[in-house]
Amino acid sequence: MKTKSYEFYEKFFKIICNKTRFEIIMLLRIKHRSVNEISRMLNFEQSRVSHNLKKLEEYGLVKCDCDGKRRIYCLNPDYFIPILNKIEKYIKHMDKLKSLN
C-alpha cells in the first residue's frame, strides 16, 4: 500500500532523475538562465527545455522571474539548493567509503 509520503518521494525522485531535468538542474546550479540559454547550452529544443522547466517549477524546485519578455530560471534557494547540497555531501561520503574498500 502506497502512502502519501511514499508517493511524494516517488514523484520527487522521478523528477530529478530524468536526464534532461538533471542537466537543467546542474546548469541552474551554476547560474540563473533563460530558456534560450539552457536550450543553446544543452543543445535541446526550446520546447523540451520549457516542458521540463515547467515540471521542475510545479514541484517547487525551480523559480522563475520575468525580465521583460524573458523568463529567468533559478533553483529554489529556500528548499531545493539545501537538498542538493545534502545529496552531494552524501555522494562524496559514499564515494570515500567505496574507495576505502
Jmol script that loads the backbone (N, CA, C; Angstrom):
load data "model"
ATOM      1  N   MET A   1       0.834  -1.185   0.000  1.00  0.00           N
ATOM      2  CA  MET A   1       0.000   0.000   0.000  1.00  0.00           C
ATOM      3  C   MET A   1       0.878   1.249   0.000  1.00  0.00           C
ATOM      4  N   LYS A   2       0.625   2.133  -0.940  1.00  0.00           N
ATOM      5  CA  LYS A   2       1.394   3.374  -1.035  1.00  0.00           C
ATOM      6  C   LYS A   2       0.801   4.429  -0.107  1.00  0.00           C
ATOM      7  N   THR A   3       1.677   5.082   0.633  1.00  0.00           N
ATOM      8  CA  THR A   3       1.214   6.187   1.467  1.00  0.00           C
ATOM      9  C   THR A   3       1.443   7.482   0.710  1.00  0.00           C
ATOM     10  N   LYS A   4       0.837   8.564   1.180  1.00  0.00           N
ATOM     11  CA  LYS A   4       1.040   9.881   0.567  1.00  0.00           C
ATOM     12  C   LYS A   4       2.523  10.247   0.589  1.00  0.00           C
ATOM     13  N   SER A   5       3.174   9.934   1.707  1.00  0.00           N
ATOM     14  CA  SER A   5       4.597  10.242   1.854  1.00  0.00           C
ATOM     15  C   SER A   5       5.410   9.504   0.790  1.00  0.00           C
ATOM     16  N   TYR A   6       5.131   8.218   0.620  1.00  0.00           N
ATOM     17  CA  TYR A   6       5.832   7.423  -0.385  1.00  0.00           C
ATOM     18  C   TYR A   6       5.603   7.997  -1.777  1.00  0.00           C
ATOM     19  N   GLU A   7       4.370   8.342  -2.072  1.00  0.00           N
ATOM     20  CA  GLU A   7       4.041   8.882  -3.395  1.00  0.00           C
ATOM     21  C   GLU A   7       4.803  10.176  -3.667  1.00  0.00           C
ATOM     22  N   PHE A   8       4.947  11.013  -2.643  1.00  0.00           N
ATOM     23  CA  PHE A   8       5.704  12.247  -2.835  1.00  0.00           C
ATOM     24  C   PHE A   8       7.169  11.942  -3.124  1.00  0.00           C
ATOM     25  N   TYR A   9       7.766  11.059  -2.342  1.00  0.00           N
ATOM     26  CA  TYR A   9       9.161  10.678  -2.582  1.00  0.00           C
ATOM     27  C   TYR A   9       9.335  10.118  -3.992  1.00  0.00           C
ATOM     28  N   GLU A  10       8.418   9.263  -4.374  1.00  0.00           N
ATOM     29  CA  GLU A  10       8.478   8.644  -5.695  1.00  0.00           C
ATOM     30  C   GLU A  10       8.459   9.710  -6.796  1.00  0.00           C
ATOM     31  N   LYS A  11       7.534  10.662  -6.695  1.00  0.00           N
ATOM     32  CA  LYS A  11       7.438  11.729  -7.694  1.00  0.00           C
ATOM     33  C   LYS A  11       8.666  12.621  -7.664  1.00  0.00           C
ATOM     34  N   PHE A  12       9.118  12.967  -6.467  1.00  0.00           N
ATOM     35  CA  PHE A  12      10.289  13.839  -6.323  1.00  0.00           C
ATOM     36  C   PHE A  12      11.508  13.220  -7.010  1.00  0.00           C
ATOM     37  N   PHE A  13      11.786  11.958  -6.717  1.00  0.00           N
ATOM     38  CA  PHE A  13      12.966  11.340  -7.297  1.00  0.00           C
ATOM     39  C   PHE A  13      12.812  11.084  -8.793  1.00  0.00           C
ATOM     40  N   LYS A  14      11.606  10.839  -9.251  1.00  0.00           N
ATOM     41  CA  LYS A  14      11.384  10.718 -10.695  1.00  0.00           C
ATOM     42  C   LYS A  14      11.666  12.055 -11.384  1.00  0.00           C
ATOM     43  N   ILE A  15      11.276  13.135 -10.739  1.00  0.00           N
ATOM     44  CA  ILE A  15      11.506  14.464 -11.311  1.00  0.00           C
ATOM     45  C   ILE A  15      12.998  14.726 -11.470  1.00  0.00           C
ATOM     46  N   ILE A  16      13.782  14.477 -10.431  1.00  0.00           N
ATOM     47  CA  ILE A  16      15.207  14.833 -10.520  1.00  0.00           C
ATOM     48  C   ILE A  16      16.056  13.774 -11.215  1.00  0.00           C
ATOM     49  N   CYS A  17      15.527  12.564 -11.387  1.00  0.00           N
ATOM     50  CA  CYS A  17      16.310  11.509 -12.043  1.00  0.00           C
ATOM     51  C   CYS A  17      16.163  11.504 -13.560  1.00  0.00           C
ATOM     52  N   ASN A  18      15.280  12.306 -14.072  1.00  0.00           N
ATOM     53  CA  ASN A  18      15.153  12.440 -15.520  1.00  0.00           C
ATOM     54  C   ASN A  18      16.413  13.130 -16.040  1.00  0.00           C
ATOM     55  N   LYS A  19      17.063  12.563 -17.046  1.00  0.00           N
ATOM     56  CA  LYS A  19      18.350  13.075 -17.529  1.00  0.00           C
ATOM     57  C   LYS A  19      18.271  14.527 -17.995  1.00  0.00           C
ATOM     58  N   THR A  20      17.237  14.873 -18.732  1.00  0.00           N
ATOM     59  CA  THR A  20      17.083  16.251 -19.208  1.00  0.00           C
ATOM     60  C   THR A  20      16.960  17.212 -18.031  1.00  0.00           C
ATOM     61  N   ARG A  21      16.081  16.880 -17.091  1.00  0.00           N
ATOM     62  CA  ARG A  21      15.906  17.756 -15.937  1.00  0.00           C
ATOM     63  C   ARG A  21      17.158  17.826 -15.085  1.00  0.00           C
ATOM     64  N   PHE A  22      17.856  16.705 -14.960  1.00  0.00           N
ATOM     65  CA  PHE A  22      19.099  16.694 -14.193  1.00  0.00           C
ATOM     66  C   PHE A  22      20.119  17.654 -14.826  1.00  0.00           C
ATOM     67  N   GLU A  23      20.245  17.620 -16.135  1.00  0.00           N
ATOM     68  CA  GLU A  23      21.193  18.513 -16.818  1.00  0.00           C
ATOM     69  C   GLU A  23      20.779  19.980 -16.641  1.00  0.00           C
ATOM     70  N   ILE A  24      19.491  20.251 -16.697  1.00  0.00           N
ATOM     71  CA  ILE A  24      18.998  21.617 -16.466  1.00  0.00           C
ATOM     72  C   ILE A  24      19.332  22.050 -15.038  1.00  0.00           C
ATOM     73  N   ILE A  25      19.092  21.175 -14.082  1.00  0.00           N
ATOM     74  CA  ILE A  25      19.401  21.479 -12.676  1.00  0.00           C
ATOM     75  C   ILE A  25      20.882  21.811 -12.514  1.00  0.00           C
ATOM     76  N   MET A  26      21.750  21.035 -13.128  1.00  0.00           N
ATOM     77  CA  MET A  26      23.192  21.269 -12.996  1.00  0.00           C
ATOM     78  C   MET A  26      23.591  22.617 -13.608  1.00  0.00           C
ATOM     79  N   LEU A  27      22.963  23.006 -14.709  1.00  0.00           N
ATOM     80  CA  LEU A  27      23.240  24.323 -15.301  1.00  0.00           C
ATOM     81  C   LEU A  27      22.752  25.447 -14.397  1.00  0.00           C
ATOM     82  N   LEU A  28      21.552  25.275 -13.855  1.00  0.00           N
ATOM     83  CA  LEU A  28      20.991  26.314 -12.992  1.00  0.00           C
ATOM     84  C   LEU A  28      21.715  26.394 -11.649  1.00  0.00           C
ATOM     85  N   ARG A  29      22.409  25.359 -11.309  1.00  0.00           N
ATOM     86  CA  ARG A  29      23.193  25.372 -10.070  1.00  0.00           C
ATOM     87  C   ARG A  29      24.330  26.378 -10.171  1.00  0.00           C
ATOM     88  N   ILE A  30      24.815  26.575 -11.374  1.00  0.00           N
ATOM     89  CA  ILE A  30      25.929  27.491 -11.618  1.00  0.00           C
ATOM     90  C   ILE A  30      25.442  28.933 -11.694  1.00  0.00           C
ATOM     91  N   LYS A  31      24.316  29.121 -12.395  1.00  0.00           N
ATOM     92  CA  LYS A  31      23.869  30.491 -12.677  1.00  0.00           C
ATOM     93  C   LYS A  31      22.412  30.496 -13.124  1.00  0.00           C
ATOM     94  N   HIS A  32      21.695  31.581 -12.852  1.00  0.00           N
ATOM     95  CA  HIS A  32      20.323  31.758 -13.344  1.00  0.00           C
ATOM     96  C   HIS A  32      20.392  31.853 -14.873  1.00  0.00           C
ATOM     97  N   ARG A  33      19.418  31.279 -15.545  1.00  0.00           N
ATOM     98  CA  ARG A  33      19.457  31.270 -17.009  1.00  0.00           C
ATOM     99  C   ARG A  33      18.048  31.334 -17.601  1.00  0.00           C
ATOM    100  N   SER A  34      17.996  31.792 -18.843  1.00  0.00           N
ATOM    101  CA  SER A  34      16.743  31.806 -19.597  1.00  0.00           C
ATOM    102  C   SER A  34      16.578  30.471 -20.325  1.00  0.00           C
ATOM    103  N   VAL A  35      15.381  30.232 -20.826  1.00  0.00           N
ATOM    104  CA  VAL A  35      15.105  29.021 -21.602  1.00  0.00           C
ATOM    105  C   VAL A  35      16.045  28.948 -22.805  1.00  0.00           C
ATOM    106  N   ASN A  36      16.213  30.082 -23.492  1.00  0.00           N
ATOM    107  CA  ASN A  36      17.083  30.091 -24.675  1.00  0.00           C
ATOM    108  C   ASN A  36      18.526  29.731 -24.325  1.00  0.00           C
ATOM    109  N   GLU A  37      19.032  30.269 -23.228  1.00  0.00           N
ATOM    110  CA  GLU A  37      20.398  29.935 -22.814  1.00  0.00           C
ATOM    111  C   GLU A  37      20.531  28.447 -22.521  1.00  0.00           C
ATOM    112  N   ILE A  38      19.563  27.918 -21.791  1.00  0.00           N
ATOM    113  CA  ILE A  38      19.603  26.496 -21.431  1.00  0.00           C
ATOM    114  C   ILE A  38      19.542  25.632 -22.680  1.00  0.00           C
ATOM    115  N   SER A  39      18.606  25.933 -23.576  1.00  0.00           N
ATOM    116  CA  SER A  39      18.472  25.113 -24.780  1.00  0.00           C
ATOM    117  C   SER A  39      19.721  25.196 -25.655  1.00  0.00           C
ATOM    118  N   ARG A  40      20.321  26.362 -25.730  1.00  0.00           N
ATOM    119  CA  ARG A  40      21.553  26.511 -26.516  1.00  0.00           C
ATOM    120  C   ARG A  40      22.708  25.729 -25.877  1.00  0.00           C
ATOM    121  N   MET A  41      22.861  25.845 -24.582  1.00  0.00           N
ATOM    122  CA  MET A  41      23.968  25.193 -23.889  1.00  0.00           C
ATOM    123  C   MET A  41      23.850  23.670 -23.895  1.00  0.00           C
ATOM    124  N   LEU A  42      22.629  23.163 -23.809  1.00  0.00           N
ATOM    125  CA  LEU A  42      22.423  21.715 -23.781  1.00  0.00           C
ATOM    126  C   LEU A  42      22.126  21.140 -25.162  1.00  0.00           C
ATOM    127  N   ASN A  43      21.975  22.026 -26.132  1.00  0.00           N
ATOM    128  CA  ASN A  43      21.648  21.618 -27.495  1.00  0.00           C
ATOM    129  C   ASN A  43      20.312  20.851 -27.535  1.00  0.00           C
ATOM    130  N   PHE A  44      19.329  21.370 -26.783  1.00  0.00           N
ATOM    131  CA  PHE A  44      17.987  20.810 -26.751  1.00  0.00           C
ATOM    132  C   PHE A  44      17.044  21.811 -27.402  1.00  0.00           C
ATOM    133  N   GLU A  45      15.917  21.303 -27.934  1.00  0.00           N
ATOM    134  CA  GLU A  45      14.895  22.199 -28.466  1.00  0.00           C
ATOM    135  C   GLU A  45      14.301  23.011 -27.320  1.00  0.00           C
ATOM    136  N   GLN A  46      13.916  24.229 -27.623  1.00  0.00           N
ATOM    137  CA  GLN A  46      13.353  25.118 -26.609  1.00  0.00           C
ATOM    138  C   GLN A  46      12.113  24.508 -25.962  1.00  0.00           C
ATOM    139  N   SER A  47      11.285  23.841 -26.756  1.00  0.00           N
ATOM    140  CA  SER A  47      10.057  23.243 -26.207  1.00  0.00           C
ATOM    141  C   SER A  47      10.388  22.153 -25.180  1.00  0.00           C
ATOM    142  N   ARG A  48      11.443  21.415 -25.432  1.00  0.00           N
ATOM    143  CA  ARG A  48      11.871  20.361 -24.494  1.00  0.00           C
ATOM    144  C   ARG A  48      12.311  20.977 -23.166  1.00  0.00           C
ATOM    145  N   VAL A  49      13.073  22.049 -23.255  1.00  0.00           N
ATOM    146  CA  VAL A  49      13.547  22.739 -22.051  1.00  0.00           C
ATOM    147  C   VAL A  49      12.361  23.339 -21.298  1.00  0.00           C
ATOM    148  N   SER A  50      11.476  24.018 -22.014  1.00  0.00           N
ATOM    149  CA  SER A  50      10.312  24.649 -21.384  1.00  0.00           C
ATOM    150  C   SER A  50       9.446  23.623 -20.671  1.00  0.00           C
ATOM    151  N   HIS A  51       9.200  22.504 -21.320  1.00  0.00           N
ATOM    152  CA  HIS A  51       8.387  21.440 -20.725  1.00  0.00           C
ATOM    153  C   HIS A  51       9.005  20.956 -19.412  1.00  0.00           C
ATOM    154  N   ASN A  52      10.308  20.728 -19.417  1.00  0.00           N
ATOM    155  CA  ASN A  52      10.984  20.215 -18.230  1.00  0.00           C
ATOM    156  C   ASN A  52      11.112  21.267 -17.136  1.00  0.00           C
ATOM    157  N   LEU A  53      11.281  22.513 -17.513  1.00  0.00           N
ATOM    158  CA  LEU A  53      11.301  23.584 -16.513  1.00  0.00           C
ATOM    159  C   LEU A  53       9.937  23.704 -15.835  1.00  0.00           C
ATOM    160  N   LYS A  54       8.888  23.513 -16.607  1.00  0.00           N
ATOM    161  CA  LYS A  54       7.537  23.572 -16.039  1.00  0.00           C
ATOM    162  C   LYS A  54       7.363  22.495 -14.968  1.00  0.00           C
ATOM    163  N   LYS A  55       7.840  21.282 -15.251  1.00  0.00           N
ATOM    164  CA  LYS A  55       7.768  20.195 -14.270  1.00  0.00           C
ATOM    165  C   LYS A  55       8.556  20.554 -13.014  1.00  0.00           C
ATOM    166  N   LEU A  56       9.768  21.077 -13.193  1.00  0.00           N
ATOM    167  CA  LEU A  56      10.595  21.455 -12.051  1.00  0.00           C
ATOM    168  C   LEU A  56       9.938  22.565 -11.236  1.00  0.00           C
ATOM    169  N   GLU A  57       9.290  23.478 -11.929  1.00  0.00           N
ATOM    170  CA  GLU A  57       8.612  24.590 -11.263  1.00  0.00           C
ATOM    171  C   GLU A  57       7.369  24.097 -10.507  1.00  0.00           C
ATOM    172  N   GLU A  58       6.635  23.147 -11.082  1.00  0.00           N
ATOM    173  CA  GLU A  58       5.450  22.573 -10.432  1.00  0.00           C
ATOM    174  C   GLU A  58       5.780  22.005  -9.056  1.00  0.00           C
ATOM    175  N   TYR A  59       6.954  21.421  -8.938  1.00  0.00           N
ATOM    176  CA  TYR A  59       7.363  20.796  -7.679  1.00  0.00           C
ATOM    177  C   TYR A  59       8.177  21.725  -6.796  1.00  0.00           C
ATOM    178  N   GLY A  60       8.270  22.994  -7.183  1.00  0.00           N
ATOM    179  CA  GLY A  60       8.937  23.977  -6.343  1.00  0.00           C
ATOM    180  C   GLY A  60      10.451  23.887  -6.346  1.00  0.00           C
ATOM    181  N   LEU A  61      11.007  23.190  -7.312  1.00  0.00           N
ATOM    182  CA  LEU A  61      12.462  23.033  -7.371  1.00  0.00           C
ATOM    183  C   LEU A  61      13.120  24.201  -8.082  1.00  0.00           C
ATOM    184  N   VAL A  62      12.340  24.857  -8.940  1.00  0.00           N
ATOM    185  CA  VAL A  62      12.837  25.968  -9.741  1.00  0.00           C
ATOM    186  C   VAL A  62      11.901  27.155  -9.558  1.00  0.00           C
ATOM    187  N   LYS A  63      12.475  28.338  -9.578  1.00  0.00           N
ATOM    188  CA  LYS A  63      11.687  29.580  -9.524  1.00  0.00           C
ATOM    189  C   LYS A  63      11.931  30.337 -10.819  1.00  0.00           C
ATOM    190  N   CYS A  64      10.972  31.162 -11.172  1.00  0.00           N
ATOM    191  CA  CYS A  64      11.072  31.926 -12.405  1.00  0.00           C
ATOM    192  C   CYS A  64      10.806  33.397 -12.125  1.00  0.00           C
ATOM    193  N   ASP A  65      11.645  34.256 -12.695  1.00  0.00           N
ATOM    194  CA  ASP A  65      11.437  35.702 -12.636  1.00  0.00           C
ATOM    195  C   ASP A  65      11.367  36.212 -14.065  1.00  0.00           C
ATOM    196  N   CYS A  66      10.557  37.223 -14.272  1.00  0.00           N
ATOM    197  CA  CYS A  66      10.458  37.807 -15.607  1.00  0.00           C
ATOM    198  C   CYS A  66      11.380  39.024 -15.703  1.00  0.00           C
ATOM    199  N   ASP A  67      12.083  39.089 -16.817  1.00  0.00           N
ATOM    200  CA  ASP A  67      12.961  40.215 -17.136  1.00  0.00           C
ATOM    201  C   ASP A  67      12.498  40.704 -18.505  1.00  0.00           C
ATOM    202  N   GLY A  68      11.509  41.593 -18.510  1.00  0.00           N
ATOM    203  CA  GLY A  68      10.872  41.964 -19.771  1.00  0.00           C
ATOM    204  C   GLY A  68      10.097  40.760 -20.267  1.00  0.00           C
ATOM    205  N   LYS A  69      10.391  40.333 -21.494  1.00  0.00           N
ATOM    206  CA  LYS A  69       9.734  39.156 -22.050  1.00  0.00           C
ATOM    207  C   LYS A  69      10.478  37.867 -21.707  1.00  0.00           C
ATOM    208  N   ARG A  70      11.690  38.005 -21.215  1.00  0.00           N
ATOM    209  CA  ARG A  70      12.488  36.818 -20.874  1.00  0.00           C
ATOM    210  C   ARG A  70      12.082  36.274 -19.509  1.00  0.00           C
ATOM    211  N   ARG A  71      12.053  34.960 -19.431  1.00  0.00           N
ATOM    212  CA  ARG A  71      11.804  34.288 -18.157  1.00  0.00           C
ATOM    213  C   ARG A  71      13.151  33.733 -17.696  1.00  0.00           C
ATOM    214  N   ILE A  72      13.577  34.151 -16.521  1.00  0.00           N
ATOM    215  CA  ILE A  72      14.854  33.723 -15.977  1.00  0.00           C
ATOM    216  C   ILE A  72      14.600  32.708 -14.867  1.00  0.00           C
ATOM    217  N   TYR A  73      15.228  31.553 -15.000  1.00  0.00           N
ATOM    218  CA  TYR A  73      15.015  30.463 -14.055  1.00  0.00           C
ATOM    219  C   TYR A  73      16.205  30.315 -13.120  1.00  0.00           C
ATOM    220  N   CYS A  74      15.892  29.911 -11.887  1.00  0.00           N
ATOM    221  CA  CYS A  74      16.930  29.613 -10.909  1.00  0.00           C
ATOM    222  C   CYS A  74      16.416  28.482 -10.018  1.00  0.00           C
ATOM    223  N   LEU A  75      17.334  27.816  -9.348  1.00  0.00           N
ATOM    224  CA  LEU A  75      16.932  26.792  -8.391  1.00  0.00           C
ATOM    225  C   LEU A  75      16.319  27.478  -7.183  1.00  0.00           C
ATOM    226  N   ASN A  76      15.363  26.840  -6.580  1.00  0.00           N
ATOM    227  CA  ASN A  76      14.724  27.400  -5.400  1.00  0.00           C
ATOM    228  C   ASN A  76      15.729  27.412  -4.245  1.00  0.00           C
ATOM    229  N   PRO A  77      16.170  28.605  -3.836  1.00  0.00           N
ATOM    230  CA  PRO A  77      17.211  28.684  -2.805  1.00  0.00           C
ATOM    231  C   PRO A  77      16.725  28.283  -1.410  1.00  0.00           C
ATOM    232  N   ASP A  78      15.428  28.374  -1.179  1.00  0.00           N
ATOM    233  CA  ASP A  78      14.890  28.048   0.148  1.00  0.00           C
ATOM    234  C   ASP A  78      14.761  26.547   0.384  1.00  0.00           C
ATOM    235  N   TYR A  79      14.435  25.812  -0.663  1.00  0.00           N
ATOM    236  CA  TYR A  79      14.150  24.390  -0.481  1.00  0.00           C
ATOM    237  C   TYR A  79      15.087  23.473  -1.248  1.00  0.00           C
ATOM    238  N   PHE A  80      15.256  23.733  -2.527  1.00  0.00           N
ATOM    239  CA  PHE A  80      15.949  22.749  -3.350  1.00  0.00           C
ATOM    240  C   PHE A  80      17.467  22.807  -3.235  1.00  0.00           C
ATOM    241  N   ILE A  81      18.045  23.981  -3.137  1.00  0.00           N
ATOM    242  CA  ILE A  81      19.503  24.072  -3.022  1.00  0.00           C
ATOM    243  C   ILE A  81      20.000  23.353  -1.761  1.00  0.00           C
ATOM    244  N   PRO A  82      19.356  23.537  -0.603  1.00  0.00           N
ATOM    245  CA  PRO A  82      19.805  22.769   0.570  1.00  0.00           C
ATOM    246  C   PRO A  82      19.698  21.252   0.372  1.00  0.00           C
ATOM    247  N   ILE A  83      18.655  20.806  -0.328  1.00  0.00           N
ATOM    248  CA  ILE A  83      18.508  19.371  -0.606  1.00  0.00           C
ATOM    249  C   ILE A  83      19.652  18.895  -1.495  1.00  0.00           C
ATOM    250  N   LEU A  84      19.950  19.646  -2.543  1.00  0.00           N
ATOM    251  CA  LEU A  84      21.054  19.272  -3.432  1.00  0.00           C
ATOM    252  C   LEU A  84      22.380  19.228  -2.689  1.00  0.00           C
ATOM    253  N   ASN A  85      22.597  20.206  -1.817  1.00  0.00           N
ATOM    254  CA  ASN A  85      23.840  20.224  -1.044  1.00  0.00           C
ATOM    255  C   ASN A  85      23.970  18.978  -0.169  1.00  0.00           C
ATOM    256  N   LYS A  86      22.870  18.574   0.458  1.00  0.00           N
ATOM    257  CA  LYS A  86      22.882  17.360   1.291  1.00  0.00           C
ATOM    258  C   LYS A  86      23.119  16.108   0.448  1.00  0.00           C
ATOM    259  N   ILE A  87      22.490  16.051  -0.716  1.00  0.00           N
ATOM    260  CA  ILE A  87      22.685  14.895  -1.602  1.00  0.00           C
ATOM    261  C   ILE A  87      24.148  14.813  -2.020  1.00  0.00           C
ATOM    262  N   GLU A  88      24.737  15.931  -2.392  1.00  0.00           N
ATOM    263  CA  GLU A  88      26.140  15.922  -2.815  1.00  0.00           C
ATOM    264  C   GLU A  88      27.072  15.544  -1.668  1.00  0.00           C
ATOM    265  N   LYS A  89      26.756  16.003  -0.469  1.00  0.00           N
ATOM    266  CA  LYS A  89      27.550  15.634   0.702  1.00  0.00           C
ATOM    267  C   LYS A  89      27.477  14.122   0.911  1.00  0.00           C
ATOM    268  N   TYR A  90      26.288  13.574   0.774  1.00  0.00           N
ATOM    269  CA  TYR A  90      26.093  12.135   0.913  1.00  0.00           C
ATOM    270  C   TYR A  90      26.879  11.374  -0.166  1.00  0.00           C
ATOM    271  N   ILE A  91      26.805  11.845  -1.405  1.00  0.00           N
ATOM    272  CA  ILE A  91      27.514  11.183  -2.506  1.00  0.00           C
ATOM    273  C   ILE A  91      29.020  11.193  -2.254  1.00  0.00           C
ATOM    274  N   LYS A  92      29.564  12.329  -1.825  1.00  0.00           N
ATOM    275  CA  LYS A  92      31.001  12.410  -1.525  1.00  0.00           C
ATOM    276  C   LYS A  92      31.370  11.454  -0.399  1.00  0.00           C
ATOM    277  N   HIS A  93      30.537  11.390   0.620  1.00  0.00           N
ATOM    278  CA  HIS A  93      30.778  10.483   1.734  1.00  0.00           C
ATOM    279  C   HIS A  93      30.804   9.035   1.249  1.00  0.00           C
ATOM    280  N   MET A  94      29.808   8.665   0.449  1.00  0.00           N
ATOM    281  CA  MET A  94      29.738   7.293  -0.056  1.00  0.00           C
ATOM    282  C   MET A  94      30.893   6.998  -0.991  1.00  0.00           C
ATOM    283  N   ASP A  95      31.326   7.967  -1.760  1.00  0.00           N
ATOM    284  CA  ASP A  95      32.483   7.800  -2.632  1.00  0.00           C
ATOM    285  C   ASP A  95      33.728   7.455  -1.825  1.00  0.00           C
ATOM    286  N   LYS A  96      33.923   8.189  -0.728  1.00  0.00           N
ATOM    287  CA  LYS A  96      35.068   7.914   0.157  1.00  0.00           C
ATOM    288  C   LYS A  96      35.007   6.513   0.721  1.00  0.00           C
ATOM    289  N   LEU A  97      33.828   6.117   1.188  1.00  0.00           N
ATOM    290  CA  LEU A  97      33.682   4.781   1.752  1.00  0.00           C
ATOM    291  C   LEU A  97      33.955   3.706   0.709  1.00  0.00           C
ATOM    292  N   LYS A  98      33.465   3.904  -0.484  1.00  0.00           N
ATOM    293  CA  LYS A  98      33.655   2.912  -1.551  1.00  0.00           C
ATOM    294  C   LYS A  98      35.122   2.826  -1.962  1.00  0.00           C
ATOM    295  N   SER A  99      35.831   3.951  -1.929  1.00  0.00           N
ATOM    296  CA  SER A  99      37.240   3.949  -2.335  1.00  0.00           C
ATOM    297  C   SER A  99      38.131   3.289  -1.272  1.00  0.00           C
ATOM    298  N   LEU A 100      37.633   3.203  -0.037  1.00  0.00           N
ATOM    299  CA  LEU A 100      38.392   2.552   1.033  1.00  0.00           C
ATOM    300  C   LEU A 100      38.324   1.027   0.920  1.00  0.00           C
ATOM    301  N   ASN A 101      37.294   0.541   0.239  1.00  0.00           N
ATOM    302  CA  ASN A 101      37.134  -0.925   0.102  1.00  0.00           C
ATOM    303  C   ASN A 101      38.011  -1.497  -0.960  1.00  0.00           C
TER     304      ASN A 101
END
end "model"
wireframe off; spacefill off
backbone 0.3
color backbone group
